[in-house]
Amino acid sequence: MDYNDLSSKFGKDDELGNLNYIDEKKVLSSLRMVKYGRVYNLSHVIFNGMADRLTHGPFFFEILLRPYDNDYYKIYDNKYGASLGRIEMCDHTGTHLDSLNHMAYNNKLFNNIDAYENTTNLGSKRLGIEKSIPIITKGIMIDVAGMHKKDKLEPGYAITREETEIFLKDHNIEIDNGDAVFFYTGLSREFNDPKNYDKYYDSSPGIGYDLAKFLSEKNVSVSGSDTPSSEVTPPEIKNTRLPVHQYLIAKCGIRLIDNIKLDELSRDRIYEFAFICLPLLIKGATASPVSPVAII
């Protein structure tokens, strides 16, 4: 793989990548897909003790103030009391959207931005998650587990271009510029079992490398799957690490949503929908936990 040219087709100052395809016309056409007002939450619940890879570190939440921890309820006529909590977590916790500073090739980021110059301990100067826009587009879910009549795909199964094209043809679906395309493997239902789900960080079904090229050819804005890394692990290409992430993010400017929850869409056979995803605008961050929705 040679990605020495990571330049953006949208110009030398571009930090949006394929989110550029989501313009006013795309937003309007996507919202017109809503016929019933039915909403599907595509995120998992974040909780203490949840599965997470060692490099992400654990999620931790605690209540810092309880309604009865001070005397306000005695002082004020309205018997005032309040609670608040504090969160410690990686920006890649749970269902999360990767930003374009997340992946590099030979210390070059998307649009040939130098990783040494761009990355500081307090965040990236360019390409951080705060540069993302609200994502409102057409969503597509490829039910790979369903098409193979399986509850879940086996670890190491690489989803292919060919089976994706078959699914799209069978369901009369066209991928348009700026669409968000996701792949259901069946692992969504494993997420709330941390001990079991942790196993999939090192061996998981997911997006294959040739399929990643197909997604780039289709000019999608976002992709991902219901697995820890979205892509197949171990990788198909010998002596590589997360090559699909690297190709889609650093080379193509396509963001990924890992751990997206798709089991309810599969259950109800919902394959096209209006898709809305709003990241937290954390300056310089490499990702954001998100709670995306599908609306039909």
C-alpha positions as CSV (number, residue, x, y, z in Angstrom):
1,M,0.0,0.0,0.0
2,D,1.4,3.4,-1.0
3,Y,-0.6,6.4,0.2
4,N,2.1,9.0,-0.2
5,D,-0.5,11.3,-1.7
6,L,-3.3,11.9,0.8
7,S,-4.6,15.1,-0.8
8,S,-8.3,15.9,-0.6
9,K,-10.3,16.2,-3.8
10,F,-12.0,19.2,-2.1
11,G,-8.8,21.3,-2.0
12,K,-5.7,21.9,0.1
13,D,-7.6,23.6,3.0
14,D,-10.2,20.9,3.3
15,E,-10.9,19.3,6.7
16,L,-14.3,17.8,6.0
17,G,-13.4,15.1,3.5
18,N,-16.5,13.3,2.2
19,L,-18.8,15.2,4.6
20,N,-18.6,17.9,1.8
21,Y,-21.2,15.8,0.0
22,I,-23.8,16.6,2.7
23,D,-25.1,19.9,1.4
24,E,-28.5,21.5,1.8
25,K,-29.9,19.5,-1.1
26,K,-28.7,16.3,0.5
27,V,-30.2,17.2,3.8
28,L,-33.6,17.9,2.3
29,S,-33.7,14.8,0.2
30,S,-32.7,12.7,3.2
31,L,-35.4,14.2,5.5
32,R,-38.0,13.5,2.8
33,M,-37.4,9.8,3.4
34,V,-39.3,10.0,6.7
35,K,-42.8,8.6,6.2
36,Y,-43.9,7.2,9.6
37,G,-41.9,9.2,12.2
38,R,-40.5,6.0,13.6
39,V,-37.1,6.5,15.3
40,Y,-34.4,3.9,16.0
41,N,-31.6,4.6,18.4
42,L,-28.3,3.3,16.9
43,S,-26.1,3.7,20.0
44,H,-25.3,1.4,22.9
45,V,-25.6,2.4,26.5
46,I,-22.3,3.4,28.1
47,F,-21.7,2.0,31.5
48,N,-19.1,1.3,34.2
49,G,-17.5,-2.1,33.4
50,M,-18.3,-2.0,29.7
51,A,-16.1,-3.7,27.2
52,D,-13.3,-1.7,25.8
53,R,-9.8,-2.3,24.5
54,L,-6.8,-1.7,26.7
55,T,-5.6,1.2,24.5
56,H,-8.9,3.0,25.1
57,G,-8.9,2.6,28.9
58,P,-11.9,2.0,31.0
59,F,-15.0,4.2,31.2
60,F,-15.7,5.6,34.6
61,F,-18.7,7.6,35.9
62,E,-19.5,8.6,39.4
63,I,-22.0,10.9,41.1
64,L,-20.2,13.8,42.7
65,L,-23.1,15.6,44.2
66,R,-26.4,14.1,45.6
67,P,-29.5,16.2,46.5
68,Y,-28.9,15.6,50.2
69,D,-25.1,16.4,50.2
70,N,-25.7,20.0,51.2
71,D,-28.2,22.0,53.2
72,Y,-29.8,23.8,50.3
73,Y,-33.1,21.9,50.8
74,K,-33.1,23.4,54.3
75,I,-32.1,26.9,53.3
76,Y,-34.3,27.6,50.2
77,D,-38.1,27.8,50.3
78,N,-38.4,25.4,47.3
79,K,-36.4,22.7,49.2
80,Y,-33.8,22.8,46.4
81,G,-31.6,19.7,45.7
82,A,-29.5,18.6,42.7
83,S,-27.2,15.9,41.5
84,L,-24.3,16.0,39.1
85,G,-21.7,13.5,38.0
86,R,-18.2,13.3,36.4
87,I,-17.1,11.2,33.5
88,E,-13.7,9.8,32.6
89,M,-13.4,8.1,29.2
90,C,-11.6,7.8,25.9
91,D,-13.0,9.8,23.0
92,H,-13.5,6.4,21.3
93,T,-15.8,5.0,24.0
94,G,-18.8,3.0,23.0
95,T,-20.6,4.0,19.8
96,H,-18.3,6.6,18.4
97,L,-17.5,8.7,15.3
98,D,-13.9,8.8,14.2
99,S,-12.5,12.2,13.1
100,L,-9.9,12.6,10.3
101,N,-7.0,13.1,12.7
102,H,-7.5,9.5,13.9
103,M,-5.4,7.7,11.3
104,A,-2.1,8.4,9.6
105,Y,0.1,6.9,6.9
106,N,3.8,7.3,7.6
107,N,3.0,10.2,9.9
108,K,0.8,12.0,7.4
109,L,-2.9,12.6,8.0
110,F,-5.7,13.2,5.6
111,N,-4.9,16.0,3.1
112,N,-1.2,15.5,3.6
113,I,-1.2,17.2,7.0
114,D,1.9,16.4,9.0
115,A,1.2,14.4,12.1
116,Y,4.2,15.8,14.0
117,E,3.2,19.4,13.4
118,N,-0.5,18.8,13.9
119,T,-0.7,16.6,17.0
120,T,-0.2,18.0,20.6
121,N,-0.9,16.5,23.9
122,L,-3.9,18.8,24.2
123,G,-5.4,17.9,20.8
124,S,-4.9,18.3,17.1
125,K,-4.6,21.7,15.5
126,R,-6.5,20.5,12.4
127,L,-8.9,17.7,11.5
128,G,-10.3,17.4,15.1
129,I,-13.8,16.2,15.7
130,E,-14.9,19.8,16.2
131,K,-14.4,20.3,12.4
132,S,-17.2,17.8,11.7
133,I,-20.6,19.0,10.7
134,P,-24.0,17.7,11.8
135,I,-24.4,14.5,9.7
136,I,-27.9,14.4,8.2
137,T,-28.0,12.1,5.2
138,K,-29.5,9.0,3.7
139,G,-28.5,5.9,5.7
140,I,-28.2,2.3,4.3
141,M,-27.9,-0.8,6.4
142,I,-26.4,-3.9,4.7
143,D,-27.7,-6.9,6.7
144,V,-24.8,-9.3,6.0
145,A,-25.7,-11.7,8.8
146,G,-29.3,-11.8,7.6
147,M,-28.4,-12.5,4.0
148,H,-26.4,-15.5,5.2
149,K,-29.2,-16.6,7.5
150,K,-27.0,-16.4,10.6
151,D,-27.4,-14.8,14.0
152,K,-23.9,-13.5,13.7
153,L,-20.9,-13.8,11.4
154,E,-17.9,-15.7,12.5
155,P,-14.7,-13.9,13.8
156,G,-12.3,-13.0,10.9
157,Y,-15.1,-12.9,8.3
158,A,-14.3,-10.2,5.7
159,I,-17.5,-8.6,4.2
160,T,-17.0,-8.3,0.5
161,R,-17.8,-5.9,-2.3
162,E,-19.6,-8.7,-4.2
163,E,-22.1,-9.6,-1.4
164,T,-22.7,-5.9,-0.8
165,E,-23.6,-5.4,-4.4
166,I,-25.9,-8.4,-4.3
167,F,-27.7,-7.1,-1.2
168,L,-28.1,-3.6,-2.8
169,K,-29.5,-5.1,-6.0
170,D,-31.8,-7.5,-4.2
171,H,-33.4,-4.7,-2.3
172,N,-33.3,-2.1,-5.1
173,I,-31.0,0.3,-3.2
174,E,-28.7,2.8,-4.8
175,I,-25.7,4.3,-2.9
176,D,-25.6,8.1,-3.7
177,N,-22.8,10.6,-2.9
178,G,-22.7,11.4,0.8
179,D,-24.7,8.4,2.0
180,A,-23.9,6.7,5.3
181,V,-23.5,2.9,4.8
182,F,-23.4,0.4,7.7
183,F,-22.9,-3.3,7.9
184,Y,-24.7,-5.6,10.3
185,T,-22.8,-8.7,11.5
186,G,-24.9,-9.7,14.5
187,L,-22.5,-8.5,17.1
188,S,-24.8,-5.7,18.3
189,R,-26.5,-8.2,20.6
190,E,-23.2,-9.1,22.2
191,F,-22.2,-5.6,23.4
192,N,-23.8,-5.7,26.8
193,D,-21.8,-8.8,27.7
194,P,-18.4,-7.2,28.3
195,K,-16.5,-10.4,28.8
196,N,-17.8,-11.9,25.6
197,Y,-17.6,-8.7,23.5
198,D,-14.0,-8.0,24.5
199,K,-13.0,-11.1,22.5
200,Y,-14.0,-9.3,19.3
201,Y,-11.4,-6.6,19.6
202,D,-8.8,-9.1,18.3
203,S,-10.9,-11.3,16.1
204,S,-14.0,-10.0,14.5
205,P,-16.1,-9.9,11.3
206,G,-16.2,-6.6,9.5
207,I,-15.5,-4.6,6.4
208,G,-13.0,-6.1,4.0
209,Y,-10.3,-4.1,2.2
210,D,-11.8,-4.4,-1.2
211,L,-15.2,-3.4,0.2
212,A,-13.5,-0.3,1.6
213,K,-12.4,0.6,-1.9
214,F,-16.0,0.1,-3.1
215,L,-17.2,2.5,-0.5
216,S,-14.7,5.1,-1.6
217,E,-15.8,4.7,-5.2
218,K,-19.4,5.3,-4.1
219,N,-18.3,8.6,-2.3
220,V,-20.0,7.6,1.0
221,S,-19.6,10.1,3.8
222,V,-19.7,7.7,6.7
223,S,-19.4,3.9,7.1
224,G,-19.0,1.4,10.0
225,S,-20.4,-1.8,11.5
226,D,-21.7,-3.2,14.7
227,T,-18.2,-4.4,15.7
228,P,-15.4,-2.9,17.8
229,S,-13.3,-1.7,14.8
230,S,-15.9,-1.9,12.0
231,E,-13.3,-3.7,9.8
232,V,-12.4,-7.4,9.8
233,T,-9.8,-8.4,12.3
234,P,-7.2,-9.8,12.0
235,P,-6.6,-7.9,8.7
236,E,-6.7,-9.7,5.4
237,I,-3.4,-8.0,4.4
238,K,-0.3,-9.5,6.1
239,N,1.6,-7.4,8.6
240,T,-0.9,-4.5,8.7
241,R,-2.9,-2.9,11.5
242,L,-6.4,-1.4,10.8
243,P,-5.8,-1.0,7.1
244,V,-9.5,-0.3,6.4
245,H,-9.5,2.5,8.9
246,Q,-6.3,3.9,7.5
247,Y,-7.6,3.7,3.9
248,L,-11.0,5.2,4.5
249,I,-10.0,7.9,7.0
250,A,-6.4,9.0,6.0
251,K,-6.7,8.3,2.2
252,C,-10.4,8.9,1.5
253,G,-11.7,11.3,4.1
254,I,-14.5,8.9,5.1
255,R,-15.4,8.7,8.8
256,L,-16.2,5.5,10.6
257,I,-18.7,4.8,13.3
258,D,-17.6,1.8,15.4
259,N,-19.9,-0.2,17.7
260,I,-23.0,1.1,15.9
261,K,-26.2,-0.7,17.1
262,L,-28.0,-2.2,14.2
263,D,-29.9,-5.2,15.6
264,E,-33.3,-3.4,15.7
265,L,-33.0,-2.3,12.0
266,S,-32.2,-5.9,11.1
267,R,-35.1,-7.2,13.1
268,D,-37.5,-4.9,11.3
269,R,-35.8,-5.2,7.9
270,I,-35.1,-1.5,7.7
271,Y,-32.4,-1.0,5.1
272,E,-32.9,2.7,4.0
273,F,-33.6,5.6,6.4
274,A,-32.9,9.2,7.2
275,F,-29.7,9.2,9.3
276,I,-28.8,11.8,11.9
277,C,-25.6,11.9,13.9
278,L,-24.3,14.9,16.0
279,P,-20.8,14.5,17.4
280,L,-19.6,16.4,20.6
281,L,-17.5,19.2,19.3
282,I,-14.4,18.5,21.5
283,K,-11.6,20.7,20.2
284,G,-8.8,18.6,18.8
285,A,-10.3,15.2,19.7
286,T,-9.8,12.1,17.6
287,A,-13.4,10.9,18.0
288,S,-16.7,11.5,19.8
289,P,-19.2,9.2,21.5
290,V,-22.4,9.6,19.5
291,S,-26.0,8.6,19.7
292,P,-27.1,8.4,16.0
293,V,-30.6,7.7,15.0
294,A,-32.4,6.2,12.0
295,I,-35.8,7.7,11.1
296,I,-38.3,6.1,8.7
